[in-house]
Amino acid sequence: MVKGQSDQKKGLDKRTRERFKKLLLKEREEIIGDVKQIYESSQEVGQDGIQDIGDEAANVYNKQILLTLNENERMRLKEVDEALDRIKAGMYGVCEECGEPIGLKRLEVKPVAKYCVPCKTKLEKGEL
């Protein structure tokens, strides 16, 4: 089957894919900005002079939280990049499990969605 034909069969037209591409690129820019800000904040924590042991413990804890947030942002960035790759490959909006279209409402709520609602539900229940 020709790539263009499969895209039409799956129901996402070029205009819709372009809309989601712009949305995902904007989210990508925001994530990268957030990561830079979090990194800069983590570098500043604990560099404000003499500290007692309580301040030092609080600063270590704050750095750990900031670094965890950074990991979460990396995961979001990975999901966005994978969605952009699916757009490029012409497979955006197609469930990776069953090959059926992912509902437009689901994509609007979660543009990085890889699975349709029924497959996602089965995955969460451990049925797939």
KEKE-3310 file (N, C-alpha, C; in steps of 0.2 Angstrom, whole numbers, plus 5000, padded with zeros to 4 digits):
npx = (5004:5003:5011:5004:4991:4988:4989:4977:4967:4968:4963:4968:4971:4982:4982:4977:4988:4998:4994:4995:5008:5014:5009:5016:5029:5029:5027:5039:5048:5045:5047:5061:5065:5060:5068:5081:5079:5077:5089:5098:5093:5095:5109:5111:5106:5111:5123:5124:5133:5138:5132:5121:5119:5106:5102:5110:5105:5092:5095:5101:5091:5082:5089:5089:5075:5074:5082:5075:5063:5069:5072:5059:5055:5064:5058:5046:5050:5056:5044:5037:5046:5046:5032:5033:5042:5033:5024:5032:5034:5022:5013:5007:4994:4990:4986:4999:4998:4986:4984:4974:4965:4969:4958:4953:4949:4956:4969:4969:4968:4980:4992:5004:5000:5001:4993:4976:4961:4955:4966:4975:4969:4969:4982:4985:4979:4986:4984:4989)
npy = (4994:5011:5025:5037:5033:5025:5034:5042:5032:5030:5041:5054:5070:5080:5093:5092:5084:5093:5103:5097:5095:5107:5111:5101:5104:5117:5113:5106:5116:5123:5113:5111:5124:5124:5114:5120:5130:5124:5117:5128:5133:5122:5122:5134:5132:5131:5138:5150:5154:5153:5138:5130:5113:5110:5118:5114:5101:5103:5110:5099:5091:5099:5100:5087:5085:5095:5089:5077:5082:5086:5074:5069:5079:5076:5064:5068:5075:5065:5058:5068:5070:5057:5057:5067:5060:5050:5058:5062:5050:5047:5040:5045:5047:5034:5019:5010:4998:4991:4996:5004:5020:5033:5041:5058:5067:5061:5063:5077:5079:5072:5074:5066:5053:5036:5025:5019:5022:5009:5000:5006:5006:4992:4989:4996:4988:4977:4968:4967)
npz = (5000:4996:5004:5006:5004:5015:5025:5022:5023:5037:5042:5047:5040:5030:5034:5048:5053:5052:5060:5073:5073:5074:5086:5094:5092:5098:5111:5113:5113:5124:5134:5133:5137:5150:5155:5154:5163:5175:5177:5178:5190:5199:5199:5206:5219:5235:5234:5241:5251:5268:5277:5289:5295:5293:5283:5273:5271:5267:5255:5248:5246:5239:5227:5223:5220:5210:5200:5198:5192:5181:5175:5172:5163:5153:5149:5144:5134:5126:5122:5115:5104:5099:5094:5085:5076:5072:5065:5054:5048:5044:5052:5062:5074:5073:5081:5089:5093:5088:5076:5072:5069:5081:5091:5087:5098:5108:5104:5104:5118:5123:5114:5112:5111:5109:5108:5105:5114:5118:5117:5126:5138:5139:5140:5152:5161:5160:5151:5138)
capx = (5000:5006:5011:4998:4984:4987:4987:4970:4963:4968:4959:4971:4973:4988:4981:4977:4994:5002:4992:4998:5016:5015:5008:5021:5035:5029:5028:5046:5052:5043:5051:5068:5066:5059:5074:5087:5078:5078:5096:5101:5091:5099:5116:5111:5104:5117:5129:5123:5137:5139:5126:5122:5118:5099:5101:5113:5101:5087:5098:5102:5084:5079:5093:5086:5069:5075:5085:5069:5059:5073:5071:5052:5055:5067:5053:5041:5054:5056:5037:5036:5051:5043:5026:5036:5044:5027:5021:5036:5034:5015:5010:5004:4987:4988:4988:5005:4996:4981:4984:4967:4965:4968:4953:4955:4948:4962:4975:4969:4970:4986:4995:5009:4997:5003:4988:4969:4959:4954:4972:4978:4965:4971:4989:4985:4976:4991:4981:4993)
capy = (5000:5017:5028:5042:5029:5022:5040:5044:5027:5030:5047:5061:5073:5083:5099:5090:5082:5099:5107:5093:5095:5114:5110:5097:5108:5122:5110:5104:5122:5124:5108:5113:5130:5122:5110:5125:5134:5119:5116:5133:5133:5117:5125:5140:5130:5129:5142:5156:5156:5148:5135:5125:5107:5110:5122:5109:5095:5106:5111:5093:5088:5103:5098:5080:5087:5098:5084:5072:5085:5086:5067:5069:5083:5072:5059:5071:5077:5059:5057:5073:5068:5051:5059:5071:5055:5047:5063:5062:5044:5046:5036:5049:5046:5027:5015:5006:4991:4988:4999:5008:5027:5035:5047:5065:5069:5058:5067:5084:5079:5070:5074:5061:5047:5031:5020:5021:5021:5002:4997:5009:5003:4985:4990:4998:4982:4971:4963:4967)
capz = (5000:4996:5011:5006:5004:5021:5029:5020:5026:5044:5043:5048:5034:5031:5038:5055:5055:5052:5067:5079:5072:5077:5094:5097:5091:5103:5118:5113:5114:5131:5138:5133:5141:5157:5157:5155:5169:5181:5177:5181:5197:5203:5200:5211:5226:5240:5233:5244:5257:5274:5279:5294:5293:5291:5276:5268:5270:5263:5248:5244:5245:5233:5221:5221:5217:5203:5195:5196:5188:5175:5172:5170:5157:5148:5147:5140:5127:5122:5120:5110:5098:5096:5091:5079:5071:5069:5060:5048:5045:5041:5056:5068:5075:5072:5087:5088:5095:5084:5069:5071:5071:5088:5091:5087:5104:5112:5102:5107:5125:5123:5107:5111:5112:5104:5108:5105:5121:5120:5118:5131:5143:5140:5143:5159:5165:5159:5146:5132)
cpx = (5004:5005:5005:4992:4983:4986:4980:4966:4963:4965:4962:4974:4979:4988:4981:4984:4999:5000:4995:5005:5018:5014:5013:5028:5035:5030:5035:5050:5051:5047:5058:5070:5065:5066:5080:5086:5079:5085:5099:5099:5094:5106:5116:5110:5111:5123:5128:5127:5137:5132:5127:5119:5111:5098:5104:5109:5095:5089:5099:5095:5081:5083:5090:5079:5069:5078:5079:5065:5063:5072:5064:5052:5058:5062:5048:5044:5054:5049:5036:5040:5048:5037:5028:5038:5038:5024:5025:5036:5027:5011:5007:4997:4985:4991:4994:5003:4991:4981:4978:4969:4964:4963:4955:4954:4954:4968:4975:4970:4977:4989:5001:5007:4999:4998:4981:4967:4958:4961:4976:4975:4968:4978:4989:4983:4981:4988:4985:5000)
cpy = (5006:5021:5033:5039:5027:5028:5042:5038:5028:5037:5054:5064:5077:5089:5097:5088:5088:5103:5104:5094:5102:5114:5106:5101:5114:5119:5108:5110:5124:5119:5110:5119:5129:5119:5115:5128:5130:5118:5122:5134:5128:5119:5130:5137:5128:5133:5149:5158:5151:5145:5131:5118:5106:5113:5117:5104:5097:5107:5104:5090:5092:5101:5091:5081:5090:5093:5079:5076:5085:5080:5067:5074:5079:5067:5062:5073:5071:5058:5062:5071:5062:5053:5063:5066:5052:5051:5062:5056:5042:5042:5039:5048:5039:5023:5010:4999:4987:4990:5003:5015:5028:5041:5054:5068:5067:5062:5074:5084:5077:5069:5069:5054:5042:5025:5023:5020:5014:4999:5000:5007:4995:4985:4991:4992:4976:4966:4962:4966)
cpz = (5000:5002:5011:5006:5011:5026:5028:5023:5033:5046:5046:5042:5036:5035:5046:5057:5056:5059:5073:5079:5075:5084:5097:5097:5097:5110:5118:5116:5122:5136:5139:5137:5148:5159:5159:5162:5175:5182:5181:5189:5201:5204:5205:5218:5229:5238:5236:5251:5262:5276:5285:5291:5290:5284:5271:5266:5265:5256:5244:5242:5239:5227:5218:5217:5210:5198:5193:5191:5181:5171:5169:5163:5151:5145:5142:5134:5123:5119:5114:5103:5095:5092:5084:5073:5068:5063:5053:5045:5042:5045:5062:5068:5073:5078:5085:5090:5090:5077:5067:5072:5078:5087:5091:5094:5109:5111:5104:5114:5126:5117:5106:5111:5107:5103:5108:5112:5122:5121:5124:5138:5145:5143:5150:5164:5164:5155:5139:5133)
residu = (MET:VAL:LYS:GLY:GLN:SER:ASP:GLN:LYS:LYS:GLY:LEU:ASP:LYS:ARG:THR:ARG:GLU:ARG:PHE:LYS:LYS:LEU:LEU:LEU:LYS:GLU:ARG:GLU:GLU:ILE:ILE:GLY:ASP:VAL:LYS:GLN:ILE:TYR:GLU:SER:SER:GLN:GLU:VAL:GLY:GLN:ASP:GLY:ILE:GLN:ASP:ILE:GLY:ASP:GLU:ALA:ALA:ASN:VAL:TYR:ASN:LYS:GLN:ILE:LEU:LEU:THR:LEU:ASN:GLU:ASN:GLU:ARG:MET:ARG:LEU:LYS:GLU:VAL:ASP:GLU:ALA:LEU:ASP:ARG:ILE:LYS:ALA:GLY:MET:TYR:GLY:VAL:CYS:GLU:GLU:CYS:GLY:GLU:PRO:ILE:GLY:LEU:LYS:ARG:LEU:GLU:VAL:LYS:PRO:VAL:ALA:LYS:TYR:CYS:VAL:PRO:CYS:LYS:THR:LYS:LEU:GLU:LYS:GLY:GLU:LEU)
# end
